[in-house]
Amino acid sequence: RDWETWIEPLSAWLGSYLNAPLRFNGTQCKLSTLSTYQVEMEFWFSSRSVNVQRLDALVRQYTLGGAPRPVLAANELNGMFKGFIDLTFEHQGRYYVADYKSNWLGADDSAYTEQAMTASILDNRYDLQYVLYLLALHRQLKARLADYDYDRHMGGALYLFLRGTRSQGQGVFFTRPPRLLIESLDLMFQGKPAAQQAEPAWEQGVLL
């Protein structure tokens, strides 16, 4: 497809990226050294009369400081909900989901700031995406770990903006929604009453 001239530079870039220590959540790790991971983890779970506007309101309330973003259209989800997570991995006893993004945010690395990546997350409603990915992981961990505890085992979500890998923040957007949100959505998809509401506890971190 006339892309032969890109093979060598992209191969070099990929090797460099896989071996770069990515910083997030107060720690760092190299993708090349992960020992416990699943690529393109598929998930299915049932949806029982899930009100999309109510789902959207919860996600907007408990993520990204309640910042404005496009509102989802009224709808109801019934049946099986299916998805694929780019990368699911364990690091230092915590479990994470990661999603690779090729979004163009500007002409050079300086464009990939915390503010620019957050704006892209909001505009594209990736907040909804990572919350549903973490819900899927939450359910998987509950089924697989006898002593599973969200606060202890759930690491969070990383969005890896690949065009900004050489920026100061390495193009890494990190977030960890509060336990109340994930548990409320878990109940919602089961058709059960929501978890007891508490004072809003915004997700921890954005970019490290």
PAGU-17380 format. One line per field, with one value per residue (C-alpha): residue in one letter; z, x, y. Coordinates in Angstrom, 1 decimal, padded with zeros to 4 digits. Each point is the difference from the previous one (the first is absolute). Layout:
N
pake = (A,...);
c3 = (Z,...);
c1 = (X,...);
c2 = (Y,...);
***
This chain:
208
pake = (R,D,W,E,T,W,I,E,P,L,S,A,W,L,G,S,Y,L,N,A,P,L,R,F,N,G,T,Q,C,K,L,S,T,L,S,T,Y,Q,V,E,M,E,F,W,F,S,S,R,S,V,N,V,Q,R,L,D,A,L,V,R,Q,Y,T,L,G,G,A,P,R,P,V,L,A,A,N,E,L,N,G,M,F,K,G,F,I,D,L,T,F,E,H,Q,G,R,Y,Y,V,A,D,Y,K,S,N,W,L,G,A,D,D,S,A,Y,T,E,Q,A,M,T,A,S,I,L,D,N,R,Y,D,L,Q,Y,V,L,Y,L,L,A,L,H,R,Q,L,K,A,R,L,A,D,Y,D,Y,D,R,H,M,G,G,A,L,Y,L,F,L,R,G,T,R,S,Q,G,Q,G,V,F,F,T,R,P,P,R,L,L,I,E,S,L,D,L,M,F,Q,G,K,P,A,A,Q,Q,A,E,P,A,W,E,Q,G,V,L,L);
c3 = (000.0,-000.6,003.8,-000.3,000.9,003.4,001.0,001.4,002.0,001.4,001.0,001.8,001.6,001.2,001.6,001.7,001.3,001.3,002.0,001.3,003.8,-000.1,003.1,001.5,003.4,001.9,-001.6,-003.4,-002.2,-003.4,-002.3,-001.1,003.5,000.9,001.1,000.7,-002.8,-002.6,-003.4,-001.4,002.9,-001.1,002.5,000.0,002.7,000.0,-000.1,001.8,-000.9,000.4,-000.4,-002.1,001.3,003.6,-000.8,-001.7,003.0,002.4,-002.2,-000.4,003.7,001.2,-002.7,-001.0,002.6,-001.5,-003.0,-002.9,-002.9,-002.7,001.5,-001.2,-001.8,001.9,-000.4,001.9,-000.1,000.1,-000.9,-000.1,000.2,-001.8,-000.3,-000.5,002.2,-001.8,003.0,003.5,002.3,003.6,001.6,003.6,001.1,-001.8,-003.2,-002.9,-003.3,-002.8,-003.3,-002.8,-001.7,-003.2,000.4,-001.6,002.6,-001.5,-002.2,002.5,003.4,001.9,-001.1,002.1,003.3,002.9,-001.0,-003.7,000.8,002.5,-002.6,-002.5,002.6,000.6,-003.6,-001.1,003.1,000.8,003.6,-000.7,-001.7,002.8,002.6,-001.8,-000.5,003.7,000.8,-002.1,001.8,003.3,-000.7,-001.2,003.1,002.2,-001.7,000.1,003.2,003.2,002.0,-002.6,001.2,-002.4,002.1,000.3,-003.3,-002.6,-001.6,-002.5,-003.6,-002.3,-003.3,-002.0,-002.6,-002.4,-001.8,003.2,001.3,000.1,001.8,003.7,001.1,-002.6,-001.3,003.0,001.4,003.2,002.1,002.7,000.5,003.5,001.3,000.4,-003.7,-001.1,002.6,-001.0,-003.6,000.9,001.7,-002.8,-002.7,002.2,000.2,003.7,002.1,000.0,002.8,002.9,-001.2,001.8,-000.3,-003.5,000.0,-003.2,-001.7,001.1,-002.3,-003.6,-001.2,001.7);
c1 = (000.0,003.0,000.8,003.3,002.1,-001.8,000.9,003.4,-000.8,-003.2,001.7,002.7,-002.7,-002.0,003.1,000.8,-003.5,-000.4,003.2,-000.8,-000.9,-003.5,-000.9,-003.5,-001.7,003.1,001.9,001.5,000.4,001.1,-002.5,002.7,000.6,-003.7,-000.4,-003.7,-002.1,-002.8,000.0,-003.5,-001.8,-003.6,-002.9,-003.7,-002.5,-003.8,-001.8,-003.4,-002.1,003.0,-001.1,002.7,-000.7,000.3,003.2,001.3,-000.9,001.9,003.1,000.0,-000.5,002.8,002.7,002.3,-001.3,-003.5,001.4,-002.5,000.0,-002.5,-003.1,-001.1,-003.4,-002.8,000.0,-000.3,002.4,-001.3,001.8,003.7,002.6,003.2,003.4,003.8,002.7,003.3,002.1,-000.8,002.9,001.2,002.8,001.1,-003.2,-002.4,-001.9,-000.3,-001.7,001.9,-001.3,002.2,-001.1,001.4,-001.9,001.8,000.0,002.6,003.1,002.6,000.5,-000.7,-003.7,-000.5,-000.6,-002.2,-002.6,000.0,-000.3,-002.8,-001.8,000.3,-001.3,-003.0,-000.8,000.2,-001.7,002.9,-001.1,-002.9,002.2,002.6,-002.8,-001.6,003.4,000.7,-003.5,000.9,003.3,-001.7,-002.4,002.9,002.0,-002.9,-000.4,003.7,001.5,-001.4,001.1,-000.8,-000.4,-000.4,002.1,002.9,000.0,-001.4,002.8,-002.0,000.0,002.8,-000.6,003.2,000.1,002.6,000.7,001.1,002.4,003.0,-001.9,000.7,-002.9,000.8,-003.6,-001.2,-003.5,-000.7,-003.2,-001.7,-003.7,-001.4,-001.2,-003.6,-000.3,001.1,-002.1,-003.0,000.4,000.4,-003.4,-001.5,000.9,-001.5,-003.2,000.4,-000.3,003.1,002.5,-000.5,001.0,002.8,001.7,001.6,003.5,001.8,002.2,003.6,002.6,-000.1,003.6,003.2);
c2 = (000.0,002.3,000.1,-001.8,003.0,000.1,-003.6,000.7,003.3,-001.5,-003.2,002.0,002.1,-003.0,-001.6,003.2,000.5,-003.6,000.5,003.5,000.2,001.3,002.1,-000.2,-000.4,000.8,-002.9,-000.9,-003.1,-001.1,-001.7,-002.3,-001.4,-000.7,-003.6,-000.2,001.5,-000.7,001.6,000.9,-001.5,-000.7,000.5,-000.6,000.9,000.3,003.4,000.0,003.1,002.3,003.6,001.7,003.5,-001.2,-001.8,003.1,002.2,-002.3,000.0,003.7,000.6,-002.2,000.5,002.8,002.4,000.1,002.0,000.7,-002.5,-001.2,-001.5,-003.5,-000.3,-001.7,-003.8,-003.2,-002.9,-003.6,-003.2,-000.7,002.7,-000.9,001.6,-000.5,001.7,000.8,-001.1,-001.3,-000.5,-000.4,002.1,-000.1,-001.7,002.3,-000.5,002.5,000.5,001.8,001.4,001.2,003.3,001.5,003.3,003.0,002.8,002.3,000.3,-001.1,-001.6,003.3,-000.4,-003.1,001.7,-001.1,002.5,-001.0,-003.7,000.6,002.1,-002.9,-002.5,002.2,000.9,-003.6,-001.4,-002.3,000.5,-002.3,-002.5,-000.3,-000.2,-002.9,-001.7,000.3,-001.4,-003.0,-000.4,000.5,-002.9,-002.2,000.6,-000.7,-003.3,-000.9,001.4,-001.4,003.0,002.6,003.6,002.9,002.4,-002.5,-001.7,002.4,002.1,002.1,000.9,001.3,001.7,000.0,002.8,-001.5,003.2,001.6,-002.6,002.4,002.8,000.8,-002.2,-002.8,000.3,-001.9,000.9,-001.9,-000.1,-002.1,000.5,-000.3,-003.3,001.3,000.7,-003.5,-001.8,002.1,-000.8,-003.7,000.1,002.0,-002.5,-002.8,002.0,000.6,003.2,002.2,-000.1,002.5,003.4,001.9,003.3,000.1,-001.4,001.0,-002.5,000.1,001.5,000.8,000.2,-001.1);
***
